[in-house]
Structures are given as structure tokens and as C-alpha cells.
Amino acid sequence: MYGRPPYTASTLVERAQEVIQRDRRLRVDAIRLDAFVEVMDRPPRSVAELRDLLTRETVFVD
């Protein structure tokens, strides 16, 4: 009679999925991407506190 309403549940879900997908994408220019890749390619730093934390006996009980 009046056609399909513009705000049906399926339309709203579709639009929400589009927004979520758009916000998940990382947009970066070539210079910043090159800098990021360079940092990620460096060897890892040794962090004494982190190493200590990861070698402690766990406080959690199975």
C-alpha cells in the first residue's frame, strides 16, 4: 500500500554493519605506514619487569 518503510529492522542492521566495518578499517598514508612497519620490524625490547611477571608462579588455581 505505502511501500516498504525506510527504517525496517533489516535496513537498520545492514546500516549498522556498514558503520562497524568502516570503523574497523585502518586508514593510514604511505609515510605513516612505512614508519609503522619499520617499528614493527625492529627486534623486541627486553623489559625486565615483564620478564619477571611472566616467570612468576601463577596465583590462579585450576
Gaussian input, Z-matrix of N, CA and C with variables (Angstrom, degrees):
# hf/3-21g

backbone

0 1
 N
 C     1     B1
 C     2     B2     1     A1
 N     3     B3     2     A2     1     D1
 C     4     B4     3     A3     2     D2
 C     5     B5     4     A4     3     D3
 N     6     B6     5     A5     4     D4
 C     7     B7     6     A6     5     D5
 C     8     B8     7     A7     6     D6
 N     9     B9     8     A8     7     D7
 C    10    B10     9     A9     8     D8
 C    11    B11    10    A10     9     D9
 N    12    B12    11    A11    10    D10
 C    13    B13    12    A12    11    D11
 C    14    B14    13    A13    12    D12
 N    15    B15    14    A14    13    D13
 C    16    B16    15    A15    14    D14
 C    17    B17    16    A16    15    D15
 N    18    B18    17    A17    16    D16
 C    19    B19    18    A18    17    D17
 C    20    B20    19    A19    18    D18
 N    21    B21    20    A20    19    D19
 C    22    B22    21    A21    20    D20
 C    23    B23    22    A22    21    D21
 N    24    B24    23    A23    22    D22
 C    25    B25    24    A24    23    D23
 C    26    B26    25    A25    24    D24
 N    27    B27    26    A26    25    D25
 C    28    B28    27    A27    26    D26
 C    29    B29    28    A28    27    D27
 N    30    B30    29    A29    28    D28
 C    31    B31    30    A30    29    D29
 C    32    B32    31    A31    30    D30
 N    33    B33    32    A32    31    D31
 C    34    B34    33    A33    32    D32
 C    35    B35    34    A34    33    D33
 N    36    B36    35    A35    34    D34
 C    37    B37    36    A36    35    D35
 C    38    B38    37    A37    36    D36
 N    39    B39    38    A38    37    D37
 C    40    B40    39    A39    38    D38
 C    41    B41    40    A40    39    D39
 N    42    B42    41    A41    40    D40
 C    43    B43    42    A42    41    D41
 C    44    B44    43    A43    42    D42
 N    45    B45    44    A44    43    D43
 C    46    B46    45    A45    44    D44
 C    47    B47    46    A46    45    D45
 N    48    B48    47    A47    46    D46
 C    49    B49    48    A48    47    D47
 C    50    B50    49    A49    48    D48
 N    51    B51    50    A50    49    D49
 C    52    B52    51    A51    50    D50
 C    53    B53    52    A52    51    D51
 N    54    B54    53    A53    52    D52
 C    55    B55    54    A54    53    D53
 C    56    B56    55    A55    54    D54
 N    57    B57    56    A56    55    D55
 C    58    B58    57    A57    56    D56
 C    59    B59    58    A58    57    D57
 N    60    B60    59    A59    58    D58
 C    61    B61    60    A60    59    D59
 C    62    B62    61    A61    60    D60
 N    63    B63    62    A62    61    D61
 C    64    B64    63    A63    62    D62
 C    65    B65    64    A64    63    D63
 N    66    B66    65    A65    64    D64
 C    67    B67    66    A66    65    D65
 C    68    B68    67    A67    66    D66
 N    69    B69    68    A68    67    D67
 C    70    B70    69    A69    68    D68
 C    71    B71    70    A70    69    D69
 N    72    B72    71    A71    70    D70
 C    73    B73    72    A72    71    D71
 C    74    B74    73    A73    72    D72
 N    75    B75    74    A74    73    D73
 C    76    B76    75    A75    74    D74
 C    77    B77    76    A76    75    D75
 N    78    B78    77    A77    76    D76
 C    79    B79    78    A78    77    D77
 C    80    B80    79    A79    78    D78
 N    81    B81    80    A80    79    D79
 C    82    B82    81    A81    80    D80
 C    83    B83    82    A82    81    D81
 N    84    B84    83    A83    82    D82
 C    85    B85    84    A84    83    D83
 C    86    B86    85    A85    84    D84
 N    87    B87    86    A86    85    D85
 C    88    B88    87    A87    86    D86
 C    89    B89    88    A88    87    D87
 N    90    B90    89    A89    88    D88
 C    91    B91    90    A90    89    D89
 C    92    B92    91    A91    90    D90
 N    93    B93    92    A92    91    D91
 C    94    B94    93    A93    92    D92
 C    95    B95    94    A94    93    D93
 N    96    B96    95    A95    94    D94
 C    97    B97    96    A96    95    D95
 C    98    B98    97    A97    96    D96
 N    99    B99    98    A98    97    D97
 C   100   B100    99    A99    98    D98
 C   101   B101   100   A100    99    D99
 N   102   B102   101   A101   100   D100
 C   103   B103   102   A102   101   D101
 C   104   B104   103   A103   102   D102
 N   105   B105   104   A104   103   D103
 C   106   B106   105   A105   104   D104
 C   107   B107   106   A106   105   D105
 N   108   B108   107   A107   106   D106
 C   109   B109   108   A108   107   D107
 C   110   B110   109   A109   108   D108
 N   111   B111   110   A110   109   D109
 C   112   B112   111   A111   110   D110
 C   113   B113   112   A112   111   D111
 N   114   B114   113   A113   112   D112
 C   115   B115   114   A114   113   D113
 C   116   B116   115   A115   114   D114
 N   117   B117   116   A116   115   D115
 C   118   B118   117   A117   116   D116
 C   119   B119   118   A118   117   D117
 N   120   B120   119   A119   118   D118
 C   121   B121   120   A120   119   D119
 C   122   B122   121   A121   120   D120
 N   123   B123   122   A122   121   D121
 C   124   B124   123   A123   122   D122
 C   125   B125   124   A124   123   D123
 N   126   B126   125   A125   124   D124
 C   127   B127   126   A126   125   D125
 C   128   B128   127   A127   126   D126
 N   129   B129   128   A128   127   D127
 C   130   B130   129   A129   128   D128
 C   131   B131   130   A130   129   D129
 N   132   B132   131   A131   130   D130
 C   133   B133   132   A132   131   D131
 C   134   B134   133   A133   132   D132
 N   135   B135   134   A134   133   D133
 C   136   B136   135   A135   134   D134
 C   137   B137   136   A136   135   D135
 N   138   B138   137   A137   136   D136
 C   139   B139   138   A138   137   D137
 C   140   B140   139   A139   138   D138
 N   141   B141   140   A140   139   D139
 C   142   B142   141   A141   140   D140
 C   143   B143   142   A142   141   D141
 N   144   B144   143   A143   142   D142
 C   145   B145   144   A144   143   D143
 C   146   B146   145   A145   144   D144
 N   147   B147   146   A146   145   D145
 C   148   B148   147   A147   146   D146
 C   149   B149   148   A148   147   D147
 N   150   B150   149   A149   148   D148
 C   151   B151   150   A150   149   D149
 C   152   B152   151   A151   150   D150
 N   153   B153   152   A152   151   D151
 C   154   B154   153   A153   152   D152
 C   155   B155   154   A154   153   D153
 N   156   B156   155   A155   154   D154
 C   157   B157   156   A156   155   D155
 C   158   B158   157   A157   156   D156
 N   159   B159   158   A158   157   D157
 C   160   B160   159   A159   158   D158
 C   161   B161   160   A160   159   D159
 N   162   B162   161   A161   160   D160
 C   163   B163   162   A162   161   D161
 C   164   B164   163   A163   162   D162
 N   165   B165   164   A164   163   D163
 C   166   B166   165   A165   164   D164
 C   167   B167   166   A166   165   D165
 N   168   B168   167   A167   166   D166
 C   169   B169   168   A168   167   D167
 C   170   B170   169   A169   168   D168
 N   171   B171   170   A170   169   D169
 C   172   B172   171   A171   170   D170
 C   173   B173   172   A172   171   D171
 N   174   B174   173   A173   172   D172
 C   175   B175   174   A174   173   D173
 C   176   B176   175   A175   174   D174
 N   177   B177   176   A176   175   D175
 C   178   B178   177   A177   176   D176
 C   179   B179   178   A178   177   D177
 N   180   B180   179   A179   178   D178
 C   181   B181   180   A180   179   D179
 C   182   B182   181   A181   180   D180
 N   183   B183   182   A182   181   D181
 C   184   B184   183   A183   182   D182
 C   185   B185   184   A184   183   D183

   B1=1.4375
   B2=1.5365
   B3=1.3370
   B4=1.4603
   B5=1.5234
   B6=1.3004
   B7=1.4539
   B8=1.5220
   B9=1.2855
   B10=1.4636
   B11=1.5329
   B12=1.3255
   B13=1.4718
   B14=1.5340
   B15=1.3186
   B16=1.4658
   B17=1.5317
   B18=1.3407
   B19=1.4569
   B20=1.5228
   B21=1.3006
   B22=1.4579
   B23=1.5229
   B24=1.3165
   B25=1.4600
   B26=1.5268
   B27=1.3187
   B28=1.4586
   B29=1.5336
   B30=1.3209
   B31=1.4601
   B32=1.5219
   B33=1.3249
   B34=1.4626
   B35=1.5232
   B36=1.3283
   B37=1.4679
   B38=1.5267
   B39=1.3087
   B40=1.4639
   B41=1.5248
   B42=1.3199
   B43=1.4746
   B44=1.5290
   B45=1.3162
   B46=1.4597
   B47=1.5270
   B48=1.3182
   B49=1.4612
   B50=1.5248
   B51=1.3271
   B52=1.4622
   B53=1.5288
   B54=1.3286
   B55=1.4688
   B56=1.5255
   B57=1.3172
   B58=1.4667
   B59=1.5206
   B60=1.3109
   B61=1.4604
   B62=1.5286
   B63=1.3150
   B64=1.4664
   B65=1.5254
   B66=1.3241
   B67=1.4564
   B68=1.5214
   B69=1.3122
   B70=1.4645
   B71=1.5219
   B72=1.3067
   B73=1.4609
   B74=1.5171
   B75=1.3031
   B76=1.4541
   B77=1.5218
   B78=1.3191
   B79=1.4620
   B80=1.5222
   B81=1.3201
   B82=1.4527
   B83=1.5234
   B84=1.3294
   B85=1.4657
   B86=1.5223
   B87=1.3236
   B88=1.4692
   B89=1.5244
   B90=1.3209
   B91=1.4681
   B92=1.5264
   B93=1.3244
   B94=1.4685
   B95=1.5280
   B96=1.3161
   B97=1.4579
   B98=1.5258
   B99=1.3162
   B100=1.4661
   B101=1.5282
   B102=1.3315
   B103=1.4667
   B104=1.5231
   B105=1.3274
   B106=1.4630
   B107=1.5249
   B108=1.3192
   B109=1.4646
   B110=1.5221
   B111=1.3238
   B112=1.4668
   B113=1.5273
   B114=1.3211
   B115=1.4668
   B116=1.5277
   B117=1.3010
   B118=1.4673
   B119=1.5288
   B120=1.3162
   B121=1.4638
   B122=1.5299
   B123=1.3298
   B124=1.4607
   B125=1.5278
   B126=1.3311
   B127=1.4665
   B128=1.5309
   B129=1.3020
   B130=1.4685
   B131=1.5207
   B132=1.3380
   B133=1.4585
   B134=1.5234
   B135=1.3004
   B136=1.4506
   B137=1.5263
   B138=1.3206
   B139=1.4619
   B140=1.5250
   B141=1.3333
   B142=1.4675
   B143=1.5294
   B144=1.3192
   B145=1.4696
   B146=1.5257
   B147=1.3060
   B148=1.4633
   B149=1.5294
   B150=1.3182
   B151=1.4617
   B152=1.5307
   B153=1.3446
   B154=1.4620
   B155=1.5289
   B156=1.3058
   B157=1.4698
   B158=1.5237
   B159=1.3206
   B160=1.4616
   B161=1.5266
   B162=1.3182
   B163=1.4700
   B164=1.5259
   B165=1.3113
   B166=1.4747
   B167=1.5137
   B168=1.3200
   B169=1.4579
   B170=1.5266
   B171=1.2952
   B172=1.4738
   B173=1.5175
   B174=1.3160
   B175=1.4748
   B176=1.5277
   B177=1.3289
   B178=1.4540
   B179=1.5260
   B180=1.3040
   B181=1.4559
   B182=1.5268
   B183=1.3050
   B184=1.4714
   B185=1.4957
   A1=110.14
   A2=118.19
   A3=121.00
   A4=112.66
   A5=116.83
   A6=119.91
   A7=110.88
   A8=114.93
   A9=120.40
   A10=110.56
   A11=117.58
   A12=119.12
   A13=110.65
   A14=117.93
   A15=120.83
   A16=113.80
   A17=118.20
   A18=120.60
   A19=111.84
   A20=116.35
   A21=119.64
   A22=108.71
   A23=116.96
   A24=121.30
   A25=110.87
   A26=117.04
   A27=119.12
   A28=111.43
   A29=117.52
   A30=120.91
   A31=110.57
   A32=117.33
   A33=120.98
   A34=111.20
   A35=117.35
   A36=120.65
   A37=109.84
   A38=116.55
   A39=120.82
   A40=111.00
   A41=116.91
   A42=120.70
   A43=110.61
   A44=117.84
   A45=121.48
   A46=110.41
   A47=117.37
   A48=120.69
   A49=111.22
   A50=117.41
   A51=121.12
   A52=110.94
   A53=117.01
   A54=121.22
   A55=110.39
   A56=116.74
   A57=120.73
   A58=109.91
   A59=118.08
   A60=121.22
   A61=111.26
   A62=117.01
   A63=120.61
   A64=110.51
   A65=117.41
   A66=121.13
   A67=112.58
   A68=118.98
   A69=122.05
   A70=112.22
   A71=116.95
   A72=120.73
   A73=110.49
   A74=115.09
   A75=121.24
   A76=107.84
   A77=115.62
   A78=119.87
   A79=107.69
   A80=115.88
   A81=120.27
   A82=108.72
   A83=115.13
   A84=117.52
   A85=109.87
   A86=116.24
   A87=122.30
   A88=112.42
   A89=117.75
   A90=120.56
   A91=110.38
   A92=116.50
   A93=119.82
   A94=111.10
   A95=117.36
   A96=120.03
   A97=110.26
   A98=117.23
   A99=120.85
   A100=110.94
   A101=117.40
   A102=121.17
   A103=110.55
   A104=117.18
   A105=121.87
   A106=110.46
   A107=116.97
   A108=121.25
   A109=110.39
   A110=116.72
   A111=120.41
   A112=110.70
   A113=117.27
   A114=120.93
   A115=110.29
   A116=117.90
   A117=120.67
   A118=111.83
   A119=117.59
   A120=121.32
   A121=113.27
   A122=117.08
   A123=119.97
   A124=110.05
   A125=117.03
   A126=118.75
   A127=109.85
   A128=117.43
   A129=119.69
   A130=111.31
   A131=115.12
   A132=120.59
   A133=108.53
   A134=115.58
   A135=120.43
   A136=107.80
   A137=116.09
   A138=121.46
   A139=106.91
   A140=115.65
   A141=120.79
   A142=112.14
   A143=117.15
   A144=120.27
   A145=111.40
   A146=116.63
   A147=120.21
   A148=110.55
   A149=116.06
   A150=119.71
   A151=110.26
   A152=117.03
   A153=121.66
   A154=110.83
   A155=115.45
   A156=120.21
   A157=111.36
   A158=116.51
   A159=120.58
   A160=113.29
   A161=117.18
   A162=119.02
   A163=112.35
   A164=117.65
   A165=121.06
   A166=110.31
   A167=114.28
   A168=119.00
   A169=108.13
   A170=116.01
   A171=120.41
   A172=111.55
   A173=114.69
   A174=120.47
   A175=110.35
   A176=116.27
   A177=120.11
   A178=110.23
   A179=115.29
   A180=121.77
   A181=108.10
   A182=115.93
   A183=119.63
   A184=111.17
   D1=-58.19
   D2=179.13
   D3=-104.25
   D4=-0.59
   D5=-175.94
   D6=86.69
   D7=-178.08
   D8=-177.47
   D9=-78.21
   D10=129.86
   D11=178.84
   D12=-65.56
   D13=147.20
   D14=-175.02
   D15=-70.39
   D16=-16.28
   D17=-175.52
   D18=-119.98
   D19=58.03
   D20=175.65
   D21=-78.37
   D22=162.24
   D23=-179.87
   D24=-59.04
   D25=-42.57
   D26=-178.42
   D27=-66.06
   D28=-36.22
   D29=177.37
   D30=-66.46
   D31=-42.54
   D32=179.36
   D33=-65.07
   D34=-40.50
   D35=177.94
   D36=-63.89
   D37=-43.78
   D38=179.57
   D39=-60.48
   D40=-45.03
   D41=179.28
   D42=-65.13
   D43=-40.30
   D44=178.91
   D45=-62.92
   D46=-41.74
   D47=178.00
   D48=-63.13
   D49=-38.34
   D50=177.62
   D51=-62.88
   D52=-42.80
   D53=179.41
   D54=-64.34
   D55=-44.23
   D56=179.97
   D57=-61.83
   D58=-46.29
   D59=179.95
   D60=-63.29
   D61=-40.63
   D62=179.57
   D63=-63.56
   D64=-40.95
   D65=-178.46
   D66=-74.78
   D67=-18.12
   D68=179.21
   D69=-81.00
   D70=-20.95
   D71=-177.40
   D72=-76.40
   D73=136.16
   D74=177.31
   D75=-94.99
   D76=120.08
   D77=179.00
   D78=-109.14
   D79=123.68
   D80=-178.39
   D81=-149.10
   D82=143.88
   D83=179.53
   D84=-77.75
   D85=169.43
   D86=-173.66
   D87=-61.72
   D88=-38.47
   D89=-178.32
   D90=-65.44
   D91=-46.65
   D92=179.55
   D93=-67.82
   D94=-35.10
   D95=177.39
   D96=-64.52
   D97=-44.19
   D98=177.91
   D99=-60.14
   D100=-42.15
   D101=178.98
   D102=-64.45
   D103=-41.94
   D104=178.79
   D105=-62.52
   D106=-46.96
   D107=-179.75
   D108=-62.11
   D109=-39.68
   D110=178.98
   D111=-61.69
   D112=-44.17
   D113=179.00
   D114=-65.68
   D115=-42.09
   D116=-178.51
   D117=-68.63
   D118=-25.74
   D119=179.78
   D120=-80.92
   D121=-11.15
   D122=179.07
   D123=-67.17
   D124=152.07
   D125=175.03
   D126=-65.02
   D127=150.37
   D128=-178.52
   D129=-66.88
   D130=147.28
   D131=174.79
   D132=-82.81
   D133=149.52
   D134=174.97
   D135=-92.21
   D136=122.50
   D137=179.95
   D138=-113.51
   D139=109.21
   D140=-173.97
   D141=-56.65
   D142=-42.15
   D143=-178.50
   D144=-64.86
   D145=-39.31
   D146=178.42
   D147=-68.74
   D148=-42.69
   D149=177.49
   D150=-59.82
   D151=-42.19
   D152=178.24
   D153=-62.27
   D154=-45.63
   D155=-179.87
   D156=-59.91
   D157=-42.79
   D158=-175.83
   D159=-77.28
   D160=-13.48
   D161=178.74
   D162=-101.87
   D163=-4.28
   D164=176.47
   D165=-70.57
   D166=155.25
   D167=174.10
   D168=-71.34
   D169=141.98
   D170=-176.83
   D171=-68.32
   D172=150.37
   D173=176.10
   D174=-94.37
   D175=-6.54
   D176=-178.66
   D177=-88.85
   D178=145.65
   D179=-179.26
   D180=-111.88
   D181=133.68
   D182=178.58
   D183=-70.97

